[in-house]
């Protein structure tokens, strides 16, 4: 086990978890929460959002404000969490990544021993952190953390972001006090539909108020209809090829395009320089997607669960191009939003210049249709997901105290 960043809650203690010490009387000590997940932004972003909501609680409707919780996080030693979690001000403990073997190999033989080691490491973390509750968002590290929490009788709260639940969260849900899902059609029993925990800059975004300012900051005309295109970190190349092939059509239709290409994937001109055209602005990445959401009249994006939920929270019409991976998880994520008219969906291999001409441009140049789609999208938005998860976490811990 390794630890990243200085402790923000005092030195580690070898004292056993409080739930093993008895629960007589009321305990005003700050809640100690261990959150686990990581490896990808799809796990890390909601984990950070829940941590912030626990650490910096908002005032409730009755005027009360919960006591800030002491939060730490558990991930792997190689994923994005090693950078993002300490940068957000949280301590990160790491354990070995133990994927479930999916086909016959030597991994099947090694798996039991590796899982036992990971559970032992997880148990040590929970004891040192004096955890009152474990919150898991899925990923390989969550399974040993759930097993360790169960052995220590620490309550578990699970959040599943995808339409198709992962194996780790299926395991954790068996023992969880609360199970929460981001999407309404996710097949998990006893689940609360809470939405996707996200940064408040997105959850509270007023697109109309921020639109002109966001466009200026991105180098766009504040008065032109704007299409934002992003293919994500792993799926950008295919989307970029279609943008390049369709760019003349888009610009000639009176649209401007803000294109997030991905790192090292910029479109270039004949001289090998980044492509520059009036009405076209490209960037490799953007620190805050709220700026792109505010600038956009329409977004073209992959349909990761986080993107689908963010788009609906801000009420932005979308064209989703699901990444063709796994068992079609991304297509499932957007299913309800597409069915309700808040978005269109097109297969990756069908997203072509012809499709852009036939479907995207008529949509982007129809203000009434965009308005109708925006309203449909917003009906699916659940902006309070992080606060709801914080309340479920507090409730699980309080239930164990009683």
N, C-alpha and C positions, 0 to 999 in steps of 0.2 A: 504494500500500500504506500502511496506517496501523497503528499499534500501540497497544494499550490496556494500561494498568497498567505500573508500573515493572518493568524486567527483574529476574527473580529468579535469574539465572545469570551476572551480570556483564555487562559491556558487549558489544554485538554485535561480532563479528569478521569481517573480510573474508577470513580464512583459508579456503581451499577445504575441502570436507568431508574428513574423515579417510580415507574409503574411496578418495579419489583420491591419498592420500599414501603408500600402501603399508601392508601389514598385518604386517610382520615382528614376531615376538615377541608377548608377551601384553600387552594394554592394560587397565589398571585404571581408566582414566578413566571417570567416570560416564557412563552411556549417555545420549545426547541424542536425545529422541524428539519428533517433531512429529506431533500428532494433528490431523486435519481433519474437518470436518463442520459442521453448524449450520443455522440457519434455524428449526428447530422443536425442541421439547423431546424428540421422539423420536430426534433425532440428538445433541442436546447432553447429555442425561442419561447415556447410555452412554459418550460421549467423556470426560466428567468422571470417571466411575467408573473407567475404564481409567487415566486420568491419575493419579488418587489411588492406585491399586494399584501403579503404577510408582514414584510419588514416595514412598509410604509402604508398602514391601513387607512382607508378612506372613512369618513364619517358615515355612520349608518343613517337610515331614514328617521330613527327616533332621537337623533342628536348625539348618540354615544359613539365612541371611537375605541375599537379593540386595542389592547396592549400590543405594541410591536413585537413580532416574533423574532427569535434568533434562528437564522436559516443557514444551512450549509448544503453543499451539493456533492453528488457522487457521479463520476463518469469514468471514461477511459483515459489512458495516459497519452493518447495519440490523436484524439478527435478535436473538433473545433472548440469543444468545451474548455480545453486547456488554455485557450486564449480568451474566449468570450466570458466565461464565468468569473475569473479574477477581475477582468476589466469592468464587470458589473458590480464589483465590490463584495462578492461572495467567496468564501473558502471552498476549495474543491479538493475532495479526496478521490483517489482513483483506485480501481480494482481491475483485475484481468478481464478482458472481453471473452465471454464463453458462449459462442453461438450454438444453437441446437443443431446437431448433425442432421442433414436432410437426405443423405444417401450413404450407402455402405462405404466406409473408408476407415483409416486408422483413427480418425477423429471420434468415431463411435467408441473405440476402446479407451481413448484418452478422456472422453467427456466426463465420466463420473468423478475422476480424480481432480480435474480442473474445476468442476462445479463445487466440490467439497472445499477446495482451497479458496474459491471466490466467496463462498458462504462464510467461511471462517474470517476472511478479511472484512466482509460486510458486518459481521457480528462485532468485530473489534471497533469498527467505525461507529456503529450505533451506540456501543457502550461509552466510547470516548466522547461522543457528542451528547451523551445523555438524552437521546432522542425521545420525545413524547409521541411523535407520529412520523410515519414515512409517507411521502407523496411520490408516486412513480408515474412517469409519462411514457414508459416503454423503452425499448432498446435492450441490448444484450446485458447491460449491467443491472437492469431492473429485476431480473429473475432471482439472482442470489440475494439481492437486497430484500425482496419480498419474503424469501425463505428465512432469512435471518430475522426479519421483523416478526414473522410468525413464531419463530422459536423463542423469541424474547417477549412475546405477547404485546408487542407494540402495534397499535392500530395502523391500518394501511388505507390510503386513499389513492385511487387509480384514475388517471385521465388518459383516454384513448382519443387520439386526434384523427385517425383515419376511418374511412367507411368500412374497411376490412381490418378487424383487430389483429394486432401482433400476438405472437405466442407468449411473450413475457407478460403482457397485460391480461391475457386469458388466464394465466397462472395466478397472477396477483388478484384478479377479480374474485377468485374463489374464496378468499379470506378477507376481502376489503370491507371496511365499514361503509364506505361510499364508493360507487363507481360512476364516473362522469364521462360523457362523450361530447365531441365537438359537433357531430353531424347526426341528424335525427334518425337516419336509417341504419346506424351502426348496430349490428346484432350482438348486444351485450345485455344480459339480464340485470334487473334492478338499476338500470342506468338513468342518471339525471342528464338531460340534454342541456349543456351549459354554454356551448360554443367553444371557440379556441382562445385561450388566454393569449393576450397580445399586448404590446407596448401601448401606453395611454396616448401617445402621439398619433397612433392609428385609431385606437378605439374611440377617441373623442374628436376625430377630425371632422371639420366642417368643410367639405370640398368646395362649396360655392364661395364661402368667405375667403378661402386661401387660394383660389384658382389663379387669379391674375398674378399675384405675388410669386406663386410657385412656378408659373410659366416663365416669368422674367428671370428668376434665379436659375432656371435650367437653360436659358438662352433661347426661349421660344417667344413667338408673338403672342401677347396676352389675349388677343381677340380671335385667333384662328382655332377652328375645330382640331382637336389634338388626339392622335392615336399613340398610346404608349405600347411598346412591344418589349417583352422580356421572355427569354427562353429558359431562364434559370441557369444554375452553374453547370449542370450535366447535360442539358438538352438544348443549349443555345445554338449549336452549329446548324441544325436542320431548320430551325426558325429563321436564323440569320440568312440562310440561302434564299428562302422565300421572300424575305424583306428586300434583299438585294435585287431579286428578279422583278419584284412588284413596285419598286420605289417610284419609277416614272409614273405609273398608274395612280399611285396614292397622291403624289404631288400635283399631278394634272387635275385630280378631282377636287383640289382646293383644300386638301388636308395637310397638316404638319405632323411629323413623326418624331417622337422621342424614343430612341432605341437603346436599350440596355443589352449590350452584346455579350457580356461575360468577359472575364479576364483573358487577354491575349487573343480575342476573337473579333476585333474591330473589322468593319468593312474598309477596304482600301481601294484607292484609285489605281490607274495604270502605272503610276510612279511608285506604288507601294506605300503611299502616305494615307493616313486616315481619311476616309471619304468625307467631303464637305459639299453640301448642297443647300441652297435656300429652302427652308422648310424642313430640313432634316438635321437632327442633332443626335449624335451617338455618344455613349459613355460606357466604359467597361463595367462599372458598378456604381451603386448609389448607396450612401450610408443610411439614408432614411427613406423607405419606400413611401412614406406618407407624402413626400414631395411629388413623387410621380403620380400617386393616386389623386392628389389635388389638381394636378395639371391636366389629367386625362378626361376626355369625354368617353373614351372607349379604351379598354386594355386588351391586349392579346398576350396570353400567358399560359404556362403549364398549369395543371390543376392539382398541384400539391394541396393537401388539406389546409395548410396555413394560408396559402394564397386565396383559396376559395372562400374561407371564412373572413379574411381581411377585406376582400372585394365586396362581400355582402354587408359587412359592418359599415363600410363607407358609402354603400349604395352606388357602386360603379358598374355600368354594363360591361360585360366581358365576352371575349371569344376564347374558349379554352381549347388548347391543343394538348391532350393528355400525353404524357411521356409513355411510350410503349414499353413498359418494363413490368416484370413480375407477372401477376395474374390480372392485370387491368385495374389496379387499385386507383390510379388517378382518374380514370373515367368514372368510377363509382363515386369518388369524392364530390364531383360536380353534378351528380344525377338530380338531386332535388332542386337545385338552383336552375338548372336547364329546364326541367319539367315545368317550373313555375314561370318561365319566361324571363328570368333575370340574366340569362347567358345563352350563348350558342356554344356548341361543341363540335369539333371537327377532328377526325383521325389525323395522326401525324403524317401518314403517307398521302393524305388527301389535302393537306394544307399547302396549296400551290398558288402560283400566280393566277391561274384560272379561277381558283376558289376566291382569292382576294378580289378579283374583278367582279365575280358573280354574286358574292355574299357580303364580304367585308365592306367594300366601298359603298354599296347601297345602304347598308346599315349605318355607317359612320356619317353619311351625309343626310340622314333622316332624323332631324331633331325630335320630332314627336315620338318616333319609335325608341330612340335613346332614352327619352324621358320615361316612357312606359317601362322599359327594361330597368332603369335605375330604381323606380318605385318597387318593382318586383324583387330586385336584388336586396333592397333595404329591408324588406319584410322578413328576410332570413337572417338579418344581422343580430348578433347577440354581443353587444359591446361590453357587458359586465362579467365576462367569463372569468377573468383573473380574480375579481372580488368574490364571485360565487365560489370558486375553488378555495379561496382563503377561508370563507365561511364554512365550507364542508370540512376543511382541515381542522379548523378550531372545534367544530362540533364532534369530529371523531376523537380528538384528544380529550375533550371535556367528558364525552361518554365513557372513556376509559378511566377517567379520574373518579367518576361516581361509583 
